[in-house]
C-alpha cells in the first residue's frame, strides 16, 4: 500500500534563482512542503525520493515578476531540482 507523507519545511535561498522564465525567487527564507511516497514490497518498505514545492499566491507571483494569468489564485512551484543542485537549502 502506498502512503504519501507531506511535511512542512523551510527553504533558504542565498542567491536569486530564476524558477521559470521571468519569475525570480529572491534570497530569503520560504516555507514549503516536502513530499515522499512510501512503497511496500516483498523486500520491505522503501520511500521514493523527496519532492519539494513552494506555494505562492497570485499577488506574490506578480511581485516576483511572473506573468499574470486570469483567475489564478495560487500556484505550486516544484523546486526539487534546485534543492538537488544545492541552490535551495532545506533548513
C-alpha angles and dihedrals in degrees: 000000000000121000124188115216118198123186131181111241138175122235125205118207115191098180134027113272127196102225094178131000106295094002112107124185106213124217113278145084120298135184118231146146132272114202131186134165127229115224120196118203139159088270092056138262125330136169130226117238112281121262121209128208140178123203122211131183120233090256092052091049092051092051089052093053102259118147114261116246121197116256093006112151102170140345133208114221118201107223096171095116091051091051090050091048090051094242091115117041122207103225 
